[in-house]
Amino acid sequence: MNKTALYDTHVALGAKMVPFAGFDMPVSYEGVNAEHETVRTGVGVFDVSHMGEFLIEGPKALDLIQMVSSNDASKLTIGKAQYSCLPNETGGIVDDLIVYRIKEETYLLVVNASNIEKDWNHISKYNSQLGAEMRNISDGYSLLAIQGPKAVEAMQSLSSHDLAEIKFYNFVVGDFAGIDHVIISATGYTGSGGFEIYCKNSEVKQIWDKVFEAGADFGIKPIGLAARDTLRLEMGYCLYGNDIDDSTSPFEAGLGWITKFSKDFVNSEALEDEKRRTPERKLVGFELDEKGIPRKDYDIVDGQGKTIGVVTSGTMSPSMGKGIGLGYVPKIFSDVGSKIHIQIRKNRVPATVVKPPFYKQ
């Protein structure tokens, strides 16, 4: 099992450690609801150093990214980031990722931990024709997500950059917590503001310690992966392996907005054809009308109890106090306001299709 550079720190803090994507990761410290509330109302810190990072460089870097990704990376200027996905050759998704333009011919791709090898092999396959310079720097880098409405105020003393000026999906390369040349990015996965710090493994303990010193007066706490999941689900954000995978298309998953046909990319012709036809099933958000907790892989059924789909992500929303989830249903059940049911053990619990985000600030 891989360990992040902060593994010993998490153990010393009493974190409950679990295997996740090949890493021993902190799932919780004091409990998911308390940690969730900390991020929604204050400031919390996630160690997400298990994520993968690839550097793509040189005169062919943009050509390669345009070939393998669905979004239009030519729109990126230095200091901007873009959410995208890697389509496969059969209509599904290899992974979702964030593309950062660091310099004129240098891009950083941030990919999911469980897909590092798969993504590397997929991109390399297309690079054999193009010859961009590729480096997998995942093992040498750490990533902290400092999230919550108090994040900017709590952390401003650690950087000469005006953190409040870093807009959503923008970043700066600069000083933070006494370390030069870290990436300070605003691409959070919680919906409560804040930013992320990319640094070398040898630097992350210093940054972690200074972050907690600076945040002490703001009630800063370490946050585990369980709260990360409830926070992202309240926003309706997809999780790879749950809501999107090799068999789900961007259009089924509601990711048409990151699928741009202003260029050719892997399987773009077939995806453009699918867009014209509109998919037969769609990923929808739903809220339970009665008490219950929807879980991944529970059946979605119609009023007669016939299975029409499956829950891909589900939880009891800590912010709203009701069961929420995502799942795939036939197009006829996908309109906002449609009535569906979730099969929770022997109970058929009624639910209503809603438009995410579930949590409204």
ABEGO torsion letter per residue (X at the ends): XBBBAAAAAAAAAGBBBBBBGGBBBBABAAEAAAAAAAAAABBBBBBAAABBBBBBBEAAAAAAAAAABABBAAABBBGBBBBBBBBBAAGBBABBBBBBBABAABBBBBBBAAAAAAAAAAAAAAAAAAGBBBBBAAAABBBBBBBEAAAAAAAAAABABBAAABBBGBBBBBBBGGBBGBBBBBABAAGAEEBBBBBBAAAAAAAAAAAAAAAAAAGBBBBBAAAAAAAAAAAGBBBBGAABBAABBAAAAGAAAABBAABBBBGAAAAAAAAAAEBABBBBBBBBABBEBBBBGBBBBBAAGBBABBBABBBBBAAAGBBBBBBBBBAAAABBGBBBBBBBEABBBBBBBBBOBABBX
